[in-house]
Amino acid sequence: MSIKVRLWLKALGLYWLTTHEDRLEIDGEIKRRTGVYCDDAVEKGLVGEEEFKEMVNAILIRKKKRKQKELEIVV
């Protein structure tokens, strides 16, 4: 897992909203968007703060939808 992504999440107060799996997904999303390892992308400024927040939000929303779908299947 990316050290810089973890630090950025903590600085923005988002770290505690994410799980380890979410953070791995964030790392992967940064790599997909930039084509560069996530720590390097953050260090080089290839991902801005707003874009980062949007990625985190999108991942958290997807997770919430997956959980809702799982609950619907169980019920």
MODELLER restraints for C-alpha pairs under 7 A, 6 or more apart:
rsr = mdl.restraints
at = mdl.atoms
rsr.add(forms.Gaussian(group=physical.xy_distance, feature=features.Distance(at['CA:1:A'], at['CA:24:A']), mean=6.00, stdev=0.5))
rsr.add(forms.Gaussian(group=physical.xy_distance, feature=features.Distance(at['CA:2:A'], at['CA:27:A']), mean=6.56, stdev=0.5))
rsr.add(forms.Gaussian(group=physical.xy_distance, feature=features.Distance(at['CA:2:A'], at['CA:38:A']), mean=6.49, stdev=0.5))
rsr.add(forms.Gaussian(group=physical.xy_distance, feature=features.Distance(at['CA:2:A'], at['CA:39:A']), mean=5.75, stdev=0.5))
rsr.add(forms.Gaussian(group=physical.xy_distance, feature=features.Distance(at['CA:3:A'], at['CA:39:A']), mean=6.84, stdev=0.5))
rsr.add(forms.Gaussian(group=physical.xy_distance, feature=features.Distance(at['CA:4:A'], at['CA:39:A']), mean=5.45, stdev=0.5))
rsr.add(forms.Gaussian(group=physical.xy_distance, feature=features.Distance(at['CA:4:A'], at['CA:42:A']), mean=6.86, stdev=0.5))
rsr.add(forms.Gaussian(group=physical.xy_distance, feature=features.Distance(at['CA:5:A'], at['CA:39:A']), mean=6.73, stdev=0.5))
rsr.add(forms.Gaussian(group=physical.xy_distance, feature=features.Distance(at['CA:6:A'], at['CA:15:A']), mean=6.87, stdev=0.5))
rsr.add(forms.Gaussian(group=physical.xy_distance, feature=features.Distance(at['CA:9:A'], at['CA:15:A']), mean=4.60, stdev=0.5))
rsr.add(forms.Gaussian(group=physical.xy_distance, feature=features.Distance(at['CA:22:A'], at['CA:59:A']), mean=6.87, stdev=0.5))
rsr.add(forms.Gaussian(group=physical.xy_distance, feature=features.Distance(at['CA:26:A'], at['CA:55:A']), mean=6.88, stdev=0.5))
rsr.add(forms.Gaussian(group=physical.xy_distance, feature=features.Distance(at['CA:26:A'], at['CA:56:A']), mean=6.53, stdev=0.5))
rsr.add(forms.Gaussian(group=physical.xy_distance, feature=features.Distance(at['CA:27:A'], at['CA:38:A']), mean=5.52, stdev=0.5))
rsr.add(forms.Gaussian(group=physical.xy_distance, feature=features.Distance(at['CA:30:A'], at['CA:38:A']), mean=5.54, stdev=0.5))
rsr.add(forms.Gaussian(group=physical.xy_distance, feature=features.Distance(at['CA:31:A'], at['CA:37:A']), mean=5.39, stdev=0.5))
rsr.add(forms.Gaussian(group=physical.xy_distance, feature=features.Distance(at['CA:31:A'], at['CA:38:A']), mean=5.44, stdev=0.5))
rsr.add(forms.Gaussian(group=physical.xy_distance, feature=features.Distance(at['CA:34:A'], at['CA:41:A']), mean=6.81, stdev=0.5))
rsr.add(forms.Gaussian(group=physical.xy_distance, feature=features.Distance(at['CA:34:A'], at['CA:46:A']), mean=6.88, stdev=0.5))
rsr.add(forms.Gaussian(group=physical.xy_distance, feature=features.Distance(at['CA:41:A'], at['CA:47:A']), mean=6.38, stdev=0.5))
